[in-house]
């Protein structure tokens, strides 16, 4: 049994598939985990059907192979499985394990520093677990934890980004500039790059970034000018460096 923490840097807004905690072994494991979180002062995890389907499928693979591993038989790891399930998260973490029974599996995970960190992490709020018992009762366990990203459409994300600079650093928003920036953001997403080019936009200041939340302007990034108008454009994409997706944001001020 081993731990691999998955923390994709910049991810996108999620459509959650929240559901009531299931009966049976999955529900029992959720109760054990939430009891441990309560004892540690962390909020209980909310059951997510998408994560649960992903975890259960992997638990079946582990039982079939009689081996606890983060890698599926085809080589996929947690991020790959989450992408295939179209899950949109800001963070993803996974525990896997096997033990003579479910209770022992939970105890073993709690006794392992890395697994325990995932279980008790207060910044992970949703989870889905997979449990398969073989003919001897041996338990194969997968615990997938996540944190949902804010649910914005690209237009909503652009509005949120624009609200950060108007009216603070510009008198008003400009629709034409925003339209130009939308195309610019789409090019950034297509190339998986974050490169500002103020000259290309005829701007006195320009900021581009990729993030799970379009309102999270990187620290210390303040305009070098005060503009008459401001624009913002946003595109969302899954890319090689941001497999679960990110908002690519372009903001500019123009005098």
N, C-alpha and C positions, 0 to 999 in steps of 0.2 A: 504494500500500500504506500502511495506517495502522493505528494501534493504538487499541484501546478496552479499558480495564481495567474489568472488571465485579466489583464487590465488594458484593453485597447484604449489608446490615448484619446481619441476624439470620435464620438459616436453620435447617432442621430435619435430623433424623437420616436417614442415607442407607441404602438397601439397595443395596449395590454390585453391579455386574455385571462383576466382574473377570474377565479372560480372558487367555490367553497372547497375547503380541505377535503380530500378524498377519504373514504373509509379504508380499512385494511392496513397493510404494512406501510404504505406511503403516508397515510394519515398518522399512524403511530410514530413514524420517524419525525414528521413535522412537529408533533406534540413534544417529543424529546428535545428537538432542537430549540423550539420556542421556550421550553422550560429552562434550558441552559441560558438562553438570551435574557430571559426575565431575571434570572439570578445574577447576571452580569450587568443589569441595568440597561439592556438594549431592547428596543421595540420588537414585538413579535414579527416574524416574516409573514408576508401576504402570499398566499398560494397563487402561482401563475401557471395556467394550463399549458401555455407554449413552452415554458421551461420544463414543465413536468413531462410533456410528450417527448421532448428532446432527451431528458434524463432517463426516462423509462426505456426508450429505444436503445440507448447506449448500455444500460444495465443488462438488457437482453443479450446484446453482443458480448458483454463481459462474461455472462453466465455460460453462453455457448462456447466461448474460448477458455472457460475456467481460469480466467486471469483478470485481475483488476488493473486497468490501464486507462490513461487519458486518451489514448489513440484508438480509434475505431479500426476494425480489420482493414478498411480501405485507406487508413492513414490519417483520416480526419481527426482533428482535435476540437475542443469545445467551441472555439470561434468559428470554425468551419461549419459545425452543426448548427450554431445559432444563425449564421448567415443563410444556410439552407432552409431554416425554419422562418426566415424573414423577421427575426427578432431585432428590435431596435433598443439599445441599451447604452447607458453611459459607462457602465462597468459590468464585468462578467467574471465570476470566479467559480471554480469547480473543485469538489472533493470526490474521490473515488476510493472504494475500499471493499474488502471481503473479510468475512469472519464466520465463525461457527453459527451465529444467529444474529438477528438484527440488533439486539441489545448490546452484544459484544462489539458489533461493528460501530455503533454510535460511541461507545466508550473508547474504543481505539482511536477514532477520529478526534475525540475531545482530548485525548492524551498526547496527540501530535500537535506541535506548536503551529505549524502552517495550516493544518486543517481546522484547528480550534480558532485561529484568527479569522478564517473565512466564516465559520459558524457564528461568531460573536461580533463580526464587523457591523457597527451601527450605521455605516453608510451603504449597506446592502439591505434593501427593503423587501424584495420579492424573491421567491424561490420556487423550484419544482424539483421533486426528488423521484428517483427511480429505484425500485427494489425488486429483485428477483430471488426467490428461494429455490435452490435445486432440490433434488429428490431426498437429500440428506438433511435439508433444512438450512444448508449453508447460504448465507446472505451475500448477494452482490449489490452494492449500494453506489448510487451516483447522486450527488447533491449539487445542483446548479443554482447559483445565486446571482442576482442581478440588481441593477438600479436603472429604472426607466428614465429615458431622456425626455425633455419637454416636447410636447406634441405640437409642432408648428408646421404649417405648409410653407413653402419657400416665400410666398407673398407675405404671410404673417411674420416670418422670420425677418424679412427685409424691413417691415414696419417697426419691429422691435429694435432692430439695429439702428434704424434712422432716429428713433426716439432718444437714443443715447447722445446724439450730437445736435439735435434741434429741440429747443432753441438755445441750448447751452453754448454751442460753438458756431452756429450759423443761424441766420434770420429765418430761413424757411426751407422747406423741402422742394426739390425740383424733380418733376416726373421724368423729364427727358434725361437728366443725369442718371437717375435711378435705372432707367431702361438701358443706358450704356453700361452701367455697372453690373446689371444682371447678365448681360452677355459676357462681360469680363469674368464674373464669378463662374459662369458656365465653362469658360476656357480653363480656369484654375482647376475646377473639378475634373475636367477631361484629362488634364495633364498631371493631376495629383500633386500640384505645386502651390506654394503660397508666396507669390512675388509681387510686391507693389510696383506700379509704374506710373507715377504721377504725370509724367510728360505725355504718356499715351492717352490719359484722360483729361489733359489740360486742367489739372487740379493743383491747388496750392498745397494740399495735403491729402495723402491717401493711406489707408490702412486696409490690409487684407489679413484674414486669419481663418483657420478652420477649427470648429469646436462643436461639441454636442449642443451647446446653448448659444444661440446667436447674440445673446446679451452679454456674453463674457468677453469683453474686450481685454486683450492681454494687459497685464499690469504694466504701468509706466508708459503706455501708448497714448500720449496726449497730442492734440493737433499743434502743428508748428505755425498755424495761422488761424485767423477768424474769417470764415467765409460768408459771402452773401447768401449762397445756397449750399445745400448738402444733398447727397444722394446715397442710396444703399441698394446693393443687389446681392442676391443670395441664390446659391444652387446647392442641392444636396446630392451626394453620390457615395456609393461604396467604392473604395479604391484599394490598391494593394497595401498602402500604409495605414489605411483606415477601413478595415474590412467590414465593420458593422455600420459604417456610414458616418458622414459628417456634413455639417453646414459649411460651405465655403462662402465667406462673407467678404464683400468689398464695399468700403465706405470712402467717400471722397468729399472734400470741400472745394468750392470754386468761388473765386472773387468776382 
